[in-house]
Amino acid sequence: MRTILDNKECATEIINKVLVNEIEPEEIEKYNSSYITSTLKNRECDIVYKLKNKDIFFLIEHQTKIDYKMALRMYEYSLEIRRSAIKGKEMNNKKIEIPAVIPIVLYTGNKKWNAKRGVSEIQAKLLGYNEEIDRYNVVDVNDYAKEELLEGKTFITKAMLIEKINDTEKLKPVVI
């Protein structure tokens, strides 16, 4: 999937599934997806694209299994992308905007995705205090009918179809 998502058309198809306004492949560029965290750990997310001439990033992480810590992972990745994007920039201006990161999980597993999507949903709670931390989006292969994926024009929809069916015998009648 990482190789498929290297293709801007495939990536924008996934990105546009979570956006209100559609973007075109020529509006994005690949961005560094490998980071050294503040604890000096090397972390690498699947793929990151940046909207050209804007500090808006799209983080796409492919999952075949449900990860119940995904909210924390996506939060970590988003934070590292922001740190990378502001490195060396003047941050003492009260009008400063931090970069936006739109985190997307492309899930192609068999079960319906049921992990919590925000860090605030999985963290310990204190009565009377409610902290909303960044949430991520999911493009779940289980939300799409086989016919809908067959009608798709790009390779990503075909790859999602193959992942969805995941059985050679059941796949034959669909592709023949």
N, C-alpha and C positions, 0 to 999 in steps of 0.2 A: 504493500500500500504506500510505503514511503516513496518508492520510485514513481508510482502513479501520481501521487500528490505533488511531485516535482514539476508536473505539467500544470501550467497556469490555468488552462481551461478546466481541468479536473478540479483544481483547488478552488477556482471561483464558483464552480457549480456547488461545492460543499458550503463555501462561505455564503453564497446567496440563499441557501436554505434557511439561514438564521437571520438574514438582514431584511429590513423593510425595503430599502432601495438597493437595486442590483448594481454590482460593479462589473466592469469588463476586465478580461485577462490583462490587457495592456495597462491597466491602472495600478497593478501591483508588481512588486519585485521581491525576490527571495531575501530573507534577512537571516543573520546568524542564529542558529538554533542550539549552540553549544555554549555553556556558561560555567564559570567558576563561582560558586556561591560564597557568601560571606564566611562560611565555615570551611572554605577551601575544598569543597567537594566539586568534582566535575559532573555536571548535569547536562543531559541532552534531550530536548523534546523532539518530536517527530519532524515537524516543519513549521516555519514561521514565514509569513509574508508581511510586507509593509505596503501601505497605500503610498504611492509615489507622492513626494512633496508634502506629506502630512505625517504626524506622529501617531498614526493609527496602525495597529498591528493585528494580524490574525494568526492565532496559535492553533494549529490543528494536531490533535493527538489521536492516533488510531488505537483502538482497543478491540480485542477479540473476546476478552473476559471482563466481567464486571469487577471494577476496583473500587472498594468502598472508601478508599482514601483519595480518590480522584479529585475531590474538591480541594484538598490540601495540595496535591501535586500541581494542579492547574494554577492555584494561587501562587505557589512557589515559582513556577515557570513564568507567570505573568509579572511577578515582582522582578525577576532577573532580567526579563526583556525591558522593563521600564528602567532598571538601573543601567543597563547597557545603553539605552537610547539617550539617557540624560548625562552620561559620563562626559565630563569636560564642559558641560553647558553651565551658564550662569543660573544659579537656582535661588538667588537672594531677592528676586523681584516678586512682589506680592501678586502680580498678575500672571505668574508662571502657570502653565498648564502641564500636568504630567501626561506622558503618552497614554493613549487608550489601548488596551489589549482586549481583543474579543476572543475568548478561549472557546474552542469547539472540540468536542470529543466525537470522532467518527467511530461509532460502535457497530461491529459486524458480527456480534455473538449470537448464539441461538436463543437465549432467554431475553425477555424484555429488560431494558436497562432500569434498575431500581435503586441505584446509589444516589445519595443526597448530592445536590448540585452546588451547594454553598458551604463555605467553611463554617459560617454561623449556624448551620443546621447540624453539624457534627461536633461542635465544641461544647464544653461544659457550660451550663447556664447558671446565671445568678438572678433570682427573682427580682423583677422590676428593672432589669437592664437587658436591652436587646441590641446586639451589635450585628449589623448587616455587612458582611464581607463579600467581596466579589463572587459572583456566580458564573458558571460556565454553561454553554449550550451543548446539546447532544443531537447529532444526526444519527438516528437509530434505524438500522436497516429493517428492523421489524415493523417500522411505521409505514413501510412502502410495500405495495402489492408487487408480485412478480411482473405483472403486466406493465405497471408503471416504470419499473426498472428496465424492462425490455424496450420501452418506448424512448428511453433516454438516448441522447445522441453522442455522449462521450464515453470513453473507456471506463471512467470511474463508476458509472451506473452499471456497466456490465460486470465489473469487478465486485460491486456490491451484490449483484444478482448471484454471482458464483459463491460468494461468501454466505449469502442468505440460504441458498439451496444446499450447499455443502455435502452433496451426495451425488456421485457420478451418474448413477442410474436415474435419479430424479431430474438431473440436469439435461440428459439427452433429449427428451421430448421438448424441452423449452428452447433449446438452441437449434434444433433441426427443423 
